[in-house]
Amino acid sequence: MAKPQRKSAEPIFTRGDVAKILNVPPLTIANREKPKKDGSLGKYPQPKRDLNNYRIYTLNDVLNLQRLTYNAIDTRPIMSLLYDKGWRDMKQLGRIMDQALSRQKGEQR
């Protein structure tokens, strides 16, 4: 089982995590990030990369991808995945999720 992240940090997600949250195969995420043949951007924005060049996604990124994919945000699969990854403090998760959702509302204006 994965070690829980530091208590003060926001969670970081892998491509596999995002695929589980969006209920799609991981390859779908990669394909939607690829630029199109005509040079235009893919359906999803390019994610940040860690030192090993692995894709990393923030909570805000995951919420944006949910909105792009389903035109809606559902926090249940995110909370479930975080619980499975060792985030057991539901109050802290609730605060983190509330902050992320507040940022989402601010971006929509």
N, C-alpha and C positions, 0 to 999 in steps of 0.2 A: 504494500500500500504506500502511496506517495506521502511524504512528510508534509504536515501542514505548513503553510507559509507563515511568515512573521505576522504577528497580530496587527501591526499597524499598516501593513502593506495591503494594497488592493490585489486581488487575485490576478494571475497571469494564465492565459489559456493557450494550449497547443492547437494545431490544426485538427487533430483527432478530437479534442474537447469540443471545438467549434462544430465539427461535423456531427457529434452526438447531440449537441444543443439544437442544431438546425434540422436534425434527422435526415441527413444526407451522407453519402460516402465521402471520405476525406479527399478523394480525387476530384470530386465535384467542386470542392472549395478551391483547389489548385487551378482547375480549368476556368472557373469564373474569375480568377485573379489575373489570368493571362491576358495580355493585350490582344486585340483582334488583329486579323491579317491586314486590315486597312490602316493599321497604326493607331486606331482609337483605343481608349482604355477599356479594360474588361468590365464586367458587371460589378465586381467587387474591387475596392481599392487595394493597393499593394500593402501588405502588413509590414510592421517593423520586424527586424531580425535580431537574434541574439548573437553572441560572439561566435557561436558555431554555425551561424547562418540559418538556424531554424526559425520558422515563423513564430512570432509571439503576438498574442492579441490581448488587449486590455478589456476590461468589462465594458467600457464605452464602445470599443470596436465590435464586441459581440452583439450589443444592443443595436448598433447600426446595421450589422449584417442581418439580424432578425428583421429589422424594418425593411431593408432592401429585398429580402427573400419573401416575406409574408405580409408586408405592409402592416405589421403589428409587432408588439413587444410582449413576450410572455416570460416572466421571471422564473416560473416553476422549473423548467429544465435546467436553468442556470443554477438555481438554489440546490437542486437535487445533485447535480454534478459536483458542486463545491462541497456539499456534505460528504459525498463519496470520496473526495480528495482530502478529507480531514478537517474541513472547516465546520466545527461543531457548535460554535457560539452563534446561535440564531439571532440574538440581539445585534451582535456585531455585523453579521451578514445583512441583516435588515437595514442597518445604518449605511453600510457600503452600497447596498442596492438603491436606497433612497437618494443618496448623493449622486449616483450614476444616473438615475432617472431624472433628477433635477437638472443635471447637465444636459440631458437629452432634450428636455423641455426648453431650456435656454437656447439650444442650437436650432430648434425649429422656428424660432421667432425671426 
